[in-house]
């Protein structure tokens, strides 16, 4: 708009763009703190969120432009913030064999801890229950516990040999075992009603509810018993 002589020199000043400012490094900082730092240096802030198994929820995972690089003042810095660990669906392994259950859980990203437990209803080697439960959501890497049946609970057979029949039956009943009483003739009256032997033997492990056979002495007079009265008549 100014009047100048024809042929005069006109000087143009060209912009070199916005002044460059060093971008603060905010990786690892909480989102709110990162926003405050970047805004304080004159940057606009945009945030994106992603799951992370390594970075706690709410912390900055990465940024663009990276920290300590120069960028135009007033430009936008995008920060990626951790939304925490992702989750996966826990396989339902109840009723599977211990080997299959452990394999399925590991393939889904879980560690496995196995605990044995006796069961009258679930076959030995089969998973009775699990924690976390099947079809629930859980972070990968978590340890899942499977409780595996060892079969019917076993107990040691009590020592009943040389005990009275009644005492032996009570001990077997207390051990949750059944008794099969077999009579065995004895000539020694002191063995009458006494357990002479047992099968299975003492301290052998058997399933609860198993039958223990006891052989009980039954005294019979070798002389026939009734002969004494006849001899008395003279």
C-alpha positions as CSV (number, residue, x, y, z in Angstrom):
1,X,0.0,0.0,0.0
2,X,3.0,2.3,0.1
3,X,4.1,4.4,-2.8
4,X,7.8,3.8,-3.9
5,X,9.9,4.8,-6.9
6,X,9.7,2.5,-9.8
7,X,12.6,0.1,-9.7
8,X,13.0,0.2,-6.0
9,X,14.0,-2.9,-4.0
10,X,11.2,-4.5,-2.0
11,X,12.4,-6.7,1.0
12,X,10.3,-9.7,1.9
13,X,10.6,-11.4,5.3
14,X,9.5,-15.1,5.1
15,X,8.4,-17.1,8.1
16,X,10.6,-20.0,9.2
17,X,7.6,-21.5,10.9
18,X,6.7,-21.8,14.6
19,X,9.6,-21.6,17.0
20,X,10.9,-25.1,17.8
21,X,10.6,-26.2,21.5
22,X,12.1,-29.4,23.1
23,X,9.3,-31.9,23.8
24,X,9.3,-33.0,27.5
25,X,9.7,-36.8,28.1
26,X,6.6,-37.8,29.9
27,X,6.7,-41.6,29.4
28,X,6.0,-43.4,32.7
29,X,4.2,-40.4,34.3
30,X,0.5,-40.4,35.3
31,X,-1.7,-39.0,32.6
32,X,-2.7,-35.9,34.5
33,X,0.9,-35.0,35.3
34,X,1.9,-35.6,31.7
35,X,-0.8,-33.3,30.4
36,X,0.2,-30.6,32.8
37,X,3.9,-30.8,31.8
38,X,3.2,-30.7,28.1
39,X,0.7,-27.9,28.3
40,X,3.1,-25.9,30.4
41,X,5.6,-26.0,27.4
42,X,2.9,-24.8,25.1
43,X,1.8,-28.0,23.5
44,X,-1.7,-29.3,22.8
45,X,-2.2,-32.9,24.2
46,X,-4.1,-35.7,22.6
47,X,-4.5,-39.1,24.5
48,X,-5.0,-42.6,23.3
49,X,-5.5,-45.7,25.5
50,X,-4.3,-49.2,25.1
51,X,-4.0,-52.4,27.3
52,X,-0.6,-53.2,28.7
53,X,0.7,-56.1,30.6
54,X,3.9,-54.2,31.6
55,X,2.7,-50.7,32.5
56,X,0.3,-49.9,35.3
57,X,-3.1,-48.4,34.5
58,X,-3.1,-44.6,34.0
59,X,0.7,-44.3,33.2
60,X,2.0,-43.0,29.9
61,X,3.3,-45.9,27.7
62,X,4.6,-43.8,24.8
63,X,4.4,-40.4,23.2
64,X,4.6,-38.8,19.7
65,X,6.7,-36.8,19.1
66,X,9.2,-38.6,21.4
67,X,10.6,-36.8,24.5
68,X,13.7,-34.6,24.1
69,X,13.0,-34.0,20.4
70,X,12.3,-30.5,19.0
71,X,8.8,-29.8,17.8
72,X,6.9,-26.6,16.8
73,X,5.5,-24.7,19.8
74,X,1.8,-25.0,19.9
75,X,1.8,-28.4,18.2
76,X,0.1,-31.5,19.4
77,X,1.8,-34.3,21.4
78,X,-0.1,-37.6,21.4
79,X,0.4,-39.7,24.6
80,X,-0.6,-43.3,24.8
81,X,-1.9,-44.2,28.3
82,X,-2.1,-47.7,29.7
83,X,-5.6,-49.0,30.5
84,X,-4.2,-51.8,32.5
85,X,-3.8,-55.5,31.8
86,X,-6.1,-57.0,29.3
87,X,-8.2,-60.1,30.3
88,X,-8.9,-63.4,28.7
89,X,-11.6,-65.9,29.3
90,X,-10.6,-68.7,31.7
91,X,-11.2,-72.1,30.1
92,X,-13.7,-74.3,32.0
93,X,-11.6,-77.4,32.9
94,X,-13.8,-79.1,35.5
95,X,-14.3,-82.7,34.6
96,X,-11.1,-82.8,32.5
97,X,-8.1,-84.9,33.3
98,X,-5.3,-83.1,35.2
99,X,-3.0,-83.2,32.2
100,X,-5.6,-81.8,29.7
101,X,-6.8,-79.1,32.2
102,X,-3.2,-77.9,32.9
103,X,-2.5,-77.8,29.2
104,X,-5.6,-75.8,28.3
105,X,-5.0,-73.3,31.1
106,X,-1.4,-72.8,30.0
107,X,-2.4,-72.4,26.4
108,X,-4.8,-69.6,27.5
109,X,-1.8,-67.8,29.2
110,X,-2.3,-68.9,32.8
111,X,0.1,-70.5,35.3
112,X,-1.3,-73.7,37.0
113,X,-1.3,-74.9,40.6
114,X,-2.6,-78.4,41.2
115,X,-4.1,-79.5,44.6
116,X,-5.1,-83.1,45.4
117,X,-8.3,-83.9,47.2
118,X,-10.1,-87.2,47.9
119,X,-13.6,-87.6,46.3
120,X,-16.2,-90.3,46.5
121,X,-17.9,-88.9,43.4
122,X,-15.2,-87.9,41.0
123,X,-12.8,-90.4,39.4
124,X,-9.1,-90.2,40.3
125,X,-7.1,-87.8,38.2
126,X,-10.1,-85.7,37.2
127,X,-10.6,-82.0,38.0
128,X,-13.2,-81.4,40.8
129,X,-13.2,-77.6,40.7
130,X,-11.0,-74.6,39.7
131,X,-10.2,-71.1,40.7
132,X,-10.8,-68.7,38.9
133,X,-13.9,-70.4,37.7
134,X,-14.4,-71.4,34.1
135,X,-15.7,-68.8,31.6
136,X,-14.7,-65.9,33.9
137,X,-12.4,-63.0,32.7
138,X,-9.0,-62.8,34.3
139,X,-5.6,-61.2,33.5
140,X,-3.2,-63.5,31.6
141,X,-0.3,-64.7,33.7
142,X,-2.4,-65.2,36.8
143,X,-2.1,-68.6,38.5
144,X,-5.2,-70.8,38.3
145,X,-5.7,-73.5,40.9
146,X,-7.2,-76.9,39.9
147,X,-8.3,-79.3,42.6
148,X,-7.7,-82.9,41.3
149,X,-9.5,-86.0,42.6
150,X,-7.4,-88.7,44.2
151,X,-10.4,-91.0,44.1
152,X,-12.3,-92.4,47.1
153,X,-10.8,-91.4,50.4
154,X,-8.7,-94.2,52.0
155,X,-8.1,-95.1,55.6
156,X,-5.7,-97.5,57.3
157,X,-7.3,-100.7,58.5
158,X,-7.3,-100.8,62.3
159,X,-5.4,-103.5,64.3
160,X,-8.2,-105.7,65.6
161,X,-6.4,-109.1,65.9
162,X,-6.5,-110.5,69.5
163,X,-9.4,-108.1,70.4
164,X,-12.9,-109.2,71.4
165,X,-15.4,-109.3,68.6
166,X,-17.4,-106.4,69.9
167,X,-14.3,-104.2,70.3
168,X,-13.1,-105.1,66.8
169,X,-16.5,-104.3,65.3
170,X,-16.6,-100.9,67.0
171,X,-13.1,-100.0,65.8
172,X,-14.0,-100.9,62.2
173,X,-17.2,-99.0,62.4
174,X,-15.4,-95.9,63.7
175,X,-13.0,-96.2,60.7
176,X,-16.0,-96.2,58.3
177,X,-15.3,-99.8,57.3
178,X,-17.7,-102.8,57.1
179,X,-17.0,-106.1,58.7
180,X,-17.5,-109.6,57.6
181,X,-17.4,-112.0,60.6
182,X,-16.2,-115.5,59.9
183,X,-16.4,-118.2,62.6
184,X,-13.4,-120.3,63.3
185,X,-13.6,-123.3,65.7
186,X,-11.1,-123.2,68.6
187,X,-10.3,-125.7,71.3
188,X,-9.0,-123.1,73.7
189,X,-11.9,-121.5,75.6
190,X,-9.8,-118.4,76.1
191,X,-10.0,-117.7,72.3
192,X,-13.8,-117.8,72.3
193,X,-15.1,-114.5,70.8
194,X,-11.6,-113.3,70.1
195,X,-10.4,-112.1,66.6
196,X,-7.8,-114.6,65.5
197,X,-6.9,-112.9,62.3
198,X,-8.0,-110.2,59.8
199,X,-8.0,-109.5,56.1
200,X,-6.7,-107.0,55.0
201,X,-4.0,-106.8,57.6
202,X,-3.5,-103.9,60.0
203,X,-2.5,-100.4,58.7
204,X,-3.2,-101.3,55.0
205,X,-4.9,-98.4,53.2
206,X,-8.3,-99.2,51.9
207,X,-11.2,-97.2,50.5
208,X,-13.8,-95.9,53.0
209,X,-16.7,-98.4,53.1
210,X,-14.5,-101.4,52.2
211,X,-15.1,-104.7,54.0
212,X,-12.6,-106.2,56.4
213,X,-13.0,-109.9,57.1
214,X,-12.4,-110.9,60.7
215,X,-12.0,-114.5,61.8
216,X,-13.5,-115.0,65.3
217,X,-12.9,-118.0,67.6
218,X,-15.8,-120.1,68.5
219,X,-15.1,-122.6,71.3
220,X,-16.2,-126.2,71.0
221,X,-15.5,-128.7,73.7
222,X,-13.3,-131.5,72.2
223,X,-15.1,-134.0,74.4
224,X,-18.5,-133.2,73.0
225,X,-19.7,-131.1,75.9
226,X,-22.7,-133.2,76.9
227,X,-20.8,-136.4,77.8
228,X,-20.0,-135.1,81.3
229,X,-23.6,-135.4,82.6
230,X,-24.0,-139.0,81.5
231,X,-20.9,-140.1,83.2
232,X,-22.2,-138.7,86.5
233,X,-25.0,-141.3,86.7
234,X,-23.4,-144.3,88.4
